[in-house]
Amino acid sequence: MNSPTITAFTIILTVVSYIISRGIYLRTQNALLAPLLLSTTAIILVLHFTGITFDQYKPGKSIMTFLLGPATVGLALPLYQNRRVLMESFIPILTGIVCGSVATLTTAVVLARMNGLDALIVKSIATKSITAPIAIDVSRIIGGDSAIAVAFVVFTGTLGAMIGAGFLTLCRITNPVARGLAMGVTAHGQGTATILQEGQTQGAMAGVAMGVAAIFTSLIAPFYIPMLLK
């Protein structure tokens, strides 16, 4: 296959894999069959057996990644529709995001150090709960490895999307605002996409939490993480 054909094939493969995976998840509600995990596995297998390399997959990936921008902007719609909820509980929401951001940084660094992980790994894992573009820059600033940081970001988002909502239900957290904030702070974009399926309020709060947590973490991480490492 020539380059344009491969690019078209990889885009179709990715979209179809996700649609099928999402359908399976909605039917089964099984955390182990989360759309991201299932579709990623299917794509890897197809690429392996068709002989398509990652370099050949990159052009299609770049097109789909570009579309993340409009998709993220699309989160503004449920936020606008739930602006009254946001304004009425602005202080509690902001407090929750700040506390959640500090908690994720602290627990990540402390647990990593307790398990004797290398300093490079500790610095890279600290940014696991913020969106990948910001995690890359923050990890570089604090002396971590951006590739490792992205791996932890993807793993955290996938795990959060798989078990986050179920865990919140197990803890009897039913308030839609609280559920959205928890998913947005801990599981960033993937968690936001998952909790949006529950309702627009949850999705709007998750979107706010994801954005504010990323900004707040990028401001305090260069100072707070070195302090924890001492």
Secondary structure as UniProt FT lines:
FT   HELIX           3..28
FT   HELIX           31..33
FT   HELIX           35..50
FT   HELIX           54..66
FT   HELIX           68..73
FT   TURN            74..75
FT   HELIX           76..81
FT   HELIX           83..88
FT   HELIX           90..114
FT   TURN            115..116
FT   HELIX           119..125
FT   TURN            126..129
FT   HELIX           132..141
FT   TURN            142..143
FT   HELIX           146..170
FT   TURN            171..172
FT   HELIX           176..195
FT   TURN            196..198
FT   HELIX           200..229
//
